[in-house]
């Protein structure tokens, strides 16, 4: 599953949270870059620093683990 496929399968609310975090937590907005440059990095890694988000580290870490599991199993 690509980053874009993962993103497109999320609820609109989660999409907005993810996009907001990518574009506000980092020094430079990075959502467009992150979503289109699927460079083999598994999961949500590199999108933004999870613990700096309003949702917190655990929230994004659990989603990251789910995505990595899907990517590793080829589903």
LUMPA-783388 format. One record per residue: x, y, z of N, C-alpha, C, CB in turn; residue in three letters; chain. Coordinates in steps of 0.001 Angstrom, whole numbers. Each point is the difference from the previous one (the first is absolute). Glycine has a CB too. Layout:
! LUMPA-783388
X,Y,Z,X,Y,Z,X,Y,Z,X,Y,Z,ala,A
...
! end
This chain:
! LUMPA-783388
847,-1173,0,-847,1173,0,895,1240,0,-1860,-1244,1224,unk,A
1586,2130,-2128,777,1232,-76,-497,999,1044,413,-390,-2461,unk,A
356,1431,2637,-407,1063,922,-1332,607,-436,2416,487,514,unk,A
-2541,-227,-1809,-1231,599,-522,-1185,-929,204,1337,1265,-1691,unk,A
-1152,-2547,1445,-1088,-954,220,-423,-3,1468,850,-1414,-1903,unk,A
143,1424,2801,-330,52,1419,-808,1257,306,2088,-1298,550,unk,A
-1582,2440,-998,-659,1276,281,-1423,12,-547,2226,1151,-50,unk,A
-2394,-1599,-1186,-1312,17,-645,-1014,-901,703,1148,479,-2147,unk,A
-686,-1465,2891,-887,-927,706,-353,461,1413,993,-1821,-1346,unk,A
-509,2984,1756,-295,517,1336,-1245,872,-32,2440,-74,582,unk,A
-3018,285,582,-1166,874,100,415,1435,-340,-1044,-1507,1766,unk,A
100,2319,-2206,342,1406,-273,591,701,1222,-1828,56,-1694,unk,A
1348,-396,2876,517,626,1219,1468,-359,218,-2302,-68,999,unk,A
2629,-1200,-1167,1389,-420,185,885,584,-1100,-781,-2123,1110,unk,A
272,2181,-2321,759,615,-1091,354,1437,341,-1151,-1488,-1654,unk,A
193,2237,2176,255,1401,355,1035,112,1114,-2335,575,-686,unk,A
2230,-1425,1707,985,21,1090,1397,-289,-532,-1770,-736,1621,unk,A
1859,-290,-2458,1297,-395,-529,594,1116,-861,-719,-2411,47,unk,A
-78,2944,-931,460,1077,-886,405,1231,816,-1509,-858,-1836,unk,A
704,1213,2814,306,1150,850,1343,-194,700,-2461,410,339,unk,A
2673,-1593,236,1248,-260,707,1205,61,-941,-1265,-1422,1624,unk,A
1132,847,-2800,1098,48,-980,361,1438,-359,-744,-2213,-915,unk,A
-264,3041,815,220,1360,-490,257,1036,1085,-1426,-611,-1878,unk,A
1257,251,3147,213,987,1052,1099,-380,992,-2376,596,-252,unk,A
2571,-1879,495,1001,-410,991,1412,117,-571,-1676,-1560,1036,unk,A
1834,1285,-2292,1319,66,-628,390,1442,-303,-368,-2274,-984,unk,A
1646,2493,770,476,1339,-355,-598,470,-1323,2126,-455,1239,unk,A
-2330,-474,-2142,-591,299,-1309,-1199,-919,-213,2250,744,-942,unk,A
-3315,-266,324,-1117,-886,-313,500,-1191,-824,-1612,1960,58,unk,A
1231,-3167,336,553,-1155,-696,-1037,-1014,-459,2014,336,1336,unk,A
-3297,-76,-1150,-996,-1009,-363,115,-408,-1458,-1514,926,1735,unk,A
1535,32,-2645,46,-324,-1431,1241,-830,-337,-1256,2121,-504,unk,A
2379,-1768,1078,1225,-756,-239,-127,-1414,568,1338,2138,55,unk,A
-1793,-2249,1183,-77,-1297,673,-945,-951,-729,488,1133,2177,unk,A
-1630,-630,-2604,-1022,-862,-603,388,-458,-1412,-1727,1194,1365,unk,A
2528,-395,-2070,338,-356,-1382,1362,-662,-148,-1404,1885,-709,unk,A
2235,-1847,1724,1336,-594,-72,75,-1237,877,999,2254,-455,unk,A
-1588,-3309,-37,-27,-1268,728,1338,-684,-221,-2530,-231,-246,unk,A
3514,643,1020,1385,-421,-221,367,-1295,703,561,2370,-255,unk,A
-1545,-3171,602,286,-1269,648,7,56,1506,1286,-559,-1967,unk,A
-1427,1749,2546,-83,102,1446,-1326,-588,449,1475,2060,24,unk,A
-1407,-3050,837,-1226,-644,465,-738,881,997,1054,-2236,-365,unk,A
-2349,2122,360,-817,696,980,-68,1496,-201,576,-1776,1551,unk,A
-838,2448,-466,-183,1449,-17,1279,754,337,-2366,-362,632,unk,A
3448,-373,-484,1265,588,388,427,1153,-882,624,-2190,876,unk,A
-178,3252,-244,507,1155,-716,-1039,1043,-342,1684,-1483,-886,unk,A
-2941,1184,1144,-1035,978,-327,55,1199,940,-1438,-1848,-881,unk,A
1543,1579,2167,111,1038,1029,368,-682,1309,-1704,1504,-1164,unk,A
2095,-722,2146,358,-536,1313,-1307,-262,758,2252,1256,42,unk,A
-2533,-2530,184,-1287,-394,567,-303,688,1328,270,-2180,-1137,unk,A
701,2252,2021,-275,533,1333,-284,1502,-3,1448,-1790,913,unk,A
-1148,2468,-1992,-287,1440,-79,-1420,281,-467,2404,397,-469,unk,A
-3138,-1431,76,-1371,182,-480,-979,69,1165,587,-1207,-2116,unk,A
-1752,1748,1861,-1040,65,1035,-484,-1400,370,-704,2262,-850,unk,A
748,-3190,-85,-469,-1358,250,996,-806,829,-1262,100,-2143,unk,A
2509,280,2086,1038,-642,784,682,-1169,-691,-1253,706,1963,unk,A
2364,-1088,-1374,848,-1053,-569,-728,-1328,-131,1964,1142,981,unk,A
-2646,-1577,62,-646,-1318,-2,-1021,-121,-1121,346,-143,2465,unk,A
-1140,1169,-2687,-1020,-12,-1047,616,-298,-1367,-1356,1640,1329,unk,A
2384,-873,-1706,617,-155,-1314,883,-1245,-67,-63,2481,-275,unk,A
670,-2846,1380,842,-1197,42,-839,-1250,-270,1552,1134,1639,unk,A
-2750,-1207,-1077,-880,-1139,-248,-435,-59,-1463,-790,132,2371,unk,A
469,1008,-2955,-336,25,-1430,1203,-393,-848,-1704,1789,435,unk,A
2873,-1324,-43,1229,-356,-690,202,-1514,22,999,2227,617,unk,A
-1182,-2843,541,167,-1454,111,-999,-754,-860,856,317,2307,unk,A
-2086,170,-2375,-1011,-636,-845,416,62,-1469,-1790,614,1667,unk,A
2235,545,-2116,419,159,-1390,1221,-862,-295,-916,2335,-12,unk,A
1880,-2359,904,1189,-822,-223,-366,-1479,-93,1386,1699,1217,unk,A
-2317,-2140,-420,-446,-1385,-47,-629,-314,-1355,-370,31,2486,unk,A
-440,851,-2980,-627,-173,-1313,1076,-20,-1082,-2107,1152,805,unk,A
3049,-244,-729,1060,63,-999,867,-1259,21,-2,2494,209,unk,A
303,-3004,966,830,-1188,107,-709,-1246,-482,1154,1056,1898,unk,A
-2457,-1103,-1733,-786,-1161,-422,-468,97,-1448,-730,-260,2351,unk,A
1024,1403,-2979,-329,172,-1416,-1468,134,-289,1994,-1265,-482,unk,A
-2757,1762,1436,-1438,157,-216,-349,1427,-282,-434,-1918,1477,unk,A
! end
